[in-house]
């Protein structure tokens, strides 16, 4: 009997190309949650911290502004993490992780938001 292995997201696995890593990436503070590499992030207006993008929110996270580089466990409180926060960069749409079950329209809007930051989703 063959064993089936499932491979999850890899650190930076979503990235196709970036101009300069020291320009495109920054250390950010993740506010809450257990987030996988490639998670699309929004920025909480009140604190400046980042959390999983939530199109239904009204705290700033409704706008996609970054992509998490590696796994972040902020389930016990805020943690530092690296995120792709600006381009020029290209990311693979199939390797992006969205919290919940956003609609196709919400995903398209998030892709447009990322493009405004210079991150092209292909």
N, C-alpha and C positions, 0 to 999 in steps of 0.2 A: 504494500500500500504506500503510495507516494504521500509525502508530507507537504502540505501547502504552507508556504511562508508568506507573510504579509509585511511589506516594507513600508514604513512610515516616511514622513517628510525628513529630509536631511538639512543640516545647517547650510544655509546659502544655496540649497538645491534649486530654488526658484529662479536664480539669477542667470540670465543668458549673457549679458554684457553690461559693464559699467565703465565710465570714463576713468575715474580715479577713486579708489576705495576710500582714501582719506578725506575726500570731498563728499562722496555720496552717502557714506555711513556715519552715524553718530551713536554715542551711548545715550540712551533715553531711560526714563523711569517708567516701568510697567506698573500700573496701579493695582490690578487685580486679575486673578484667573490663572489657569494653567494653559499656556499658549504654545502652539507648535510652530516650528520654523515655517516661514511663508505666510503667517497670519497677517491679514490686512488690518492695519491699526488706524484709529482715530485719536485725536489729541483732545484731552479734556480741557475745556476753556478755563475753568476756575483754577486748576492746579498746574496745568502745563504738562501733566503726566499723560502717558499713552495707555490705551486699552483697546480691546478688540473692536473693530469697526461695527457700529450698530446703526443701520439706516433709520430706525425708529426712534433713536435717542434725540435729545435736545440739549446735550451737555458738551457738544463739540465732536463726539465720536461718530456722529452721523456723516461726517466728511472723512473719506479715506485720505490719509496723509503720509503713510509710511508702510513698510513691510518688515516684519520681524525677521531678523537674521537667523537666530538660533532659538532653541526651546527656552521658555521663561516660566518659572513657577512662582507666581505672585499670589498663590492661594492663601498664604499666611501673611501677606502684606507686600508693600512695594519692593521691587527689585530692579537693579540696573540691567539693561540688556542692549544689545546692538541692533540697530534698525537701519534699513535703507530709507533715507528721508528725503533724498533729492536725486535728480538725474544730472547729466544724461545717463540713463540706464534702461535696459530692456529686461523684462521678466516674463517667465512662461506662465500663461494664464492657467494652465492645468496644474501648476504647482502652488498656486495661491490657496490659502485657507481662509474661509469665511466662517465667522461664528453664526450659529443658528442655521436657518434655511432661507437665505435671501432669495428674492425673485430674480429672474433674468434681468429685469429692468433695474433693480437695485445693484446687481453686479455690474451692469453696464455703467451705471452712474458712478460706482466706486472706481472703475477703470478710468473714467473721464477725470475724476478727482485726482487720481495718481498721475495722469498725464499732465495735469496742471502743475504738479511738482517735478515734472521732467522724467517721470517713470512710465515708459511705454509698455503696455501689456500686449503680448503677442500670443 
